[in-house]
Amino acid sequence: MSTAENVGIFDGRVALVTGAARGLGRDYARYFAAEGANVVLADMKGTEVAATEASASGSRCIGVECDVTKPKSVRALMEVVATEFGRLDVLINNAGLWRGMNEAGLLHCPDDLWEAAWAVNVTGTLRCYQAAVPLMVANGYGRVINISSMASCNGGSPYLLTKNAVEHMTMGMAREVGDMGITVNCVAPGISAFEAAVSALPDANRIVAGNSVKRLGTSRDLYNAIAYLCSPGAEWVTGQTLRVDGGAGPSPFM
Ligand SMILES: NC(=O)c1ccc[n+]([C@@H]2O[C@H](COP(=O)([O-])OP(=O)(O)OC[C@H]3O[C@@H](n4cnc5c(N)ncnc54)[C@H](O)[C@@H]3O)[C@@H](O)[C@H]2O)c1
């Protein structure tokens, strides 16, 4: 259901947001719902509260516990989408591990941290894409958004390497589903104005000072870019990475 303020550009669509129990994913889910989409919020835990919050706009929103690294869990998630809504139009591959990842470097990077970064950020993105595409093909329409990071070109941490892989994977995905009515794009956020994000990044203020637009980003800044890429009008835009970072330099973490 749309309000006067929200034009309802996603009326009748079904959107799935991973990593939606908190942070940016939680806000994306709320914004999609406010613009008319029914939303499935997937996360390891805690999705019910976020789904109830997103439902306040009148859209139908449900929370599903899912570990995106586990094939069985992702298959079960898509079964819920199919059973509850019968279609899937938008997948936001937002679930990600980033806290503590930039400091790890490479020389002394612990194995468990390295493996977790690849499992969630890359394999999780791939698994959700693989499981979502058949539902999108059924309607001949789909929008997949993968989430990278502003500094993905800097290969100095497991986090940034995985986000670089996500951008490359986006191009490959876009090529293989382009003639099925499905676009695949990537959004690379700058540092957003979450206290957790800022406190986890001691360099946040220095990075922001180097931006063209000298403020932290907001979830709304990021959603606006995502919403454009998910709109029917963006059907000829695919395989792209859109940096939404206030004009940060290419390697702000260096
Ligand atoms: N916050 C920022 O400034 C910023 C900047 C650049 C990129 N990003 C990217 O945006 C995305 C969201 O960032 P955030 O700050 O909201 O992160 P966050 O840590 O607050 O939230 C991430 C969510 O992903 C979920 N998640 C982690 N592993 C999962 C798994 N295996 N299965 C399902 N869900 C899982 C977590 O439970 C959490 O709810 C991430 O991909 C992150 O890398 C964030």
The ligand as an SDF file (V2000), in Angstrom:
LIG
                    3D

 44 48  0  0  0  0  0  0  0  0999 V2000
   27.3940    0.1720    6.8920 N   0  0  0  0  0  0  0  0  0  0  0  0
   28.2320    0.6820    5.9860 C   0  0  0  0  0  0  0  0  0  0  0  0
   28.7400    1.8110    6.1140 O   0  0  0  0  0  0  0  0  0  0  0  0
   28.5690   -0.1310    4.7360 C   0  0  0  0  0  0  0  0  0  0  0  0
   29.4750    0.3920    3.8090 C   0  0  0  0  0  0  0  0  0  0  0  0
   29.7820   -0.3530    2.6790 C   0  0  0  0  0  0  0  0  0  0  0  0
   29.1630   -1.5730    2.4530 C   0  0  0  0  0  0  0  0  0  0  0  0
   28.2840   -2.0550    3.3740 N   0  0  0  0  0  0  0  0  0  0  0  0
   27.6550   -3.3620    3.0880 C   0  0  0  0  0  0  0  0  0  0  0  0
   26.2600   -3.2250    3.2590 O   0  0  0  0  0  0  0  0  0  0  0  0
   25.7310   -4.4430    3.7960 C   0  0  0  0  0  0  0  0  0  0  0  0
   24.9820   -4.1540    5.0960 C   0  0  0  0  0  0  0  0  0  0  0  0
   25.8530   -3.4750    5.9840 O   0  0  0  0  0  0  0  0  0  0  0  0
   25.3930   -3.1370    7.4910 P   0  0  0  0  0  0  0  0  0  0  0  0
   26.2970   -2.0630    7.9740 O   0  0  0  0  0  0  0  0  0  0  0  0
   23.9340   -2.9480    7.5570 O   0  0  0  0  0  0  0  0  0  0  0  0
   25.8300   -4.5160    8.1820 O   0  0  0  0  0  0  0  0  0  0  0  0
   25.3230   -5.1570    9.5620 P   0  0  0  0  0  0  0  0  0  0  0  0
   26.4790   -5.9470   10.0880 O   0  0  0  0  0  0  0  0  0  0  0  0
   24.6870   -4.1410   10.4550 O   0  0  0  0  0  0  0  0  0  0  0  0
   24.1690   -6.1450    9.0610 O   0  0  0  0  0  0  0  0  0  0  0  0
   24.4720   -7.2500    8.2660 C   0  0  0  0  0  0  0  0  0  0  0  0
   23.3770   -8.2850    8.4610 C   0  0  0  0  0  0  0  0  0  0  0  0
   23.7660   -9.4570    7.7060 O   0  0  0  0  0  0  0  0  0  0  0  0
   23.4060  -10.5810    8.4820 C   0  0  0  0  0  0  0  0  0  0  0  0
   24.1890  -11.7620    8.1170 N   0  0  0  0  0  0  0  0  0  0  0  0
   25.4950  -11.9970    8.3490 C   0  0  0  0  0  0  0  0  0  0  0  0
   25.8170  -13.2530    7.9790 N   0  0  0  0  0  0  0  0  0  0  0  0
   24.6870  -13.8160    7.4830 C   0  0  0  0  0  0  0  0  0  0  0  0
   24.3640  -15.0840    6.9580 C   0  0  0  0  0  0  0  0  0  0  0  0
   25.2950  -16.0630    6.8670 N   0  0  0  0  0  0  0  0  0  0  0  0
   23.0950  -15.3170    6.5520 N   0  0  0  0  0  0  0  0  0  0  0  0
   22.1500  -14.3580    6.6640 C   0  0  0  0  0  0  0  0  0  0  0  0
   22.3900  -13.1280    7.1500 N   0  0  0  0  0  0  0  0  0  0  0  0
   23.6410  -12.8720    7.5740 C   0  0  0  0  0  0  0  0  0  0  0  0
   23.7060  -10.1660    9.9190 C   0  0  0  0  0  0  0  0  0  0  0  0
   23.0290  -10.9990   10.8450 O   0  0  0  0  0  0  0  0  0  0  0  0
   23.2310   -8.7200    9.9210 C   0  0  0  0  0  0  0  0  0  0  0  0
   21.9000   -8.6170   10.3290 O   0  0  0  0  0  0  0  0  0  0  0  0
   26.9100   -5.4050    3.9780 C   0  0  0  0  0  0  0  0  0  0  0  0
   27.0070   -6.2450    2.8450 O   0  0  0  0  0  0  0  0  0  0  0  0
   28.0920   -4.4620    4.0500 C   0  0  0  0  0  0  0  0  0  0  0  0
   29.2810   -5.0790    3.6400 O   0  0  0  0  0  0  0  0  0  0  0  0
   27.9790   -1.3690    4.5090 C   0  0  0  0  0  0  0  0  0  0  0  0
  1  2  1  0
  2  3  2  0
  2  4  1  0
  4  5  1  0
  4 44  2  0
  5  6  2  0
  6  7  1  0
  7  8  2  0
  8  9  1  0
  8 44  1  0
  9 10  1  0
  9 42  1  0
 10 11  1  0
 11 12  1  0
 11 40  1  0
 12 13  1  0
 13 14  1  0
 14 15  2  0
 14 16  1  0
 14 17  1  0
 17 18  1  0
 18 19  2  0
 18 20  1  0
 18 21  1  0
 21 22  1  0
 22 23  1  0
 23 24  1  0
 23 38  1  0
 24 25  1  0
 25 26  1  0
 25 36  1  0
 26 27  1  0
 26 35  1  0
 27 28  2  0
 28 29  1  0
 29 30  1  0
 29 35  2  0
 30 31  1  0
 30 32  2  0
 32 33  1  0
 33 34  2  0
 34 35  1  0
 36 37  1  0
 36 38  1  0
 38 39  1  0
 40 41  1  0
 40 42  1  0
 42 43  1  0
M  CHG  2   8   1  16  -1
M  END
$$$$
